[in-house]
């Protein structure tokens, strides 16, 4: 089945998820951390984005349970919603670690990770918009860009951990920073998961 006519409930819900994800990643990138109060606001706001994302995913599941016909296969709609939610869950978890470890000065590697992840969420939002407008073949270039950002994060992870072990003398900080780098790399992997799902949808419906 392919998308026909006006936008349906599922494309609207997927658009809500992608927009909320992009806005959360933008907030994550732009929020300035100076003290414990900023960290609390940062963590609490990310939790609000994550909760909103969960409610959208729940709506998708409810609509799938009620729908007799779906614009694309049910499992692809659900996988797309869940894979976007994985990114937001990761960002929420990362913001919680920043607060737990009282990190108000992110390293240059953390900044680069978040810049790449935010850029990937922009491509995801553009892809979902194209999906809703039935321009499936145009999604592929955005899926490729998402994978490029993930590949950049792979290289960044190796560089960041190497630098960490060669320069950081504080064992506690070393453990904390390594955990955050790993979490950020996992988020990038989740971005690639969205790209893979988008490519599956293209293959089946374009």
C-alpha positions, 0 to 999 in steps of 0.5 A: 500500500502507498500513501494516497490523497490527504495526510492520514492519522499515521503520517500526522503522528509520525510528524509529531514524533519527528518534530518533537525529536528535532526540537528536543535535540535542538534544545539539547544542543543550544541549552547553556550549562553554567551551574547546578540550576541549569543542569536541573532545568536541562534534565527536567526539560529533556524529560518533558520532551521524552514524555511527550514522545512516549505519548505520541508513540502510544497514540501510534500503537492505539491507532494501529490497533484500531485501523483496518487499513494502514498507508504502509505496513503496520510493522514499518509504521511501528518500527519508525515510531519506535526507532525515533523514540529510541533517539529521544530516550537516549538524549533524555538519559544523557541529560540525566547523566549530565545532572548526576555527574554535575557536568556543566562544561561538556568537552569538545567531543561531546559538543561535536557528538550533539551537533551531529545528532541534531543534524541527523534529527533535522534529516529525519524530520525532513524525511518524515515530511517527504513520507507524508507528501508521498515523495518516497524516492526523495527520502533516500538522500536524507537517509544517506546523510543520517548514516553519514552523521552516524559514521562520523560519530563512530570515528568521533567515539574512537578519537574521544576515548583515545584522547580521554585515556591519554589525558584524563588523570581523574579516574572518576571523570574518566569513567563518567566521560567514557559512559557519556561518550558511549551513550552519545554513540548509542544515540547515533546508532539509533539515528542510523536505525531510523535511516534503515527503517526509512530505506525499508519503507522506500524499498517496499513502497516506492 
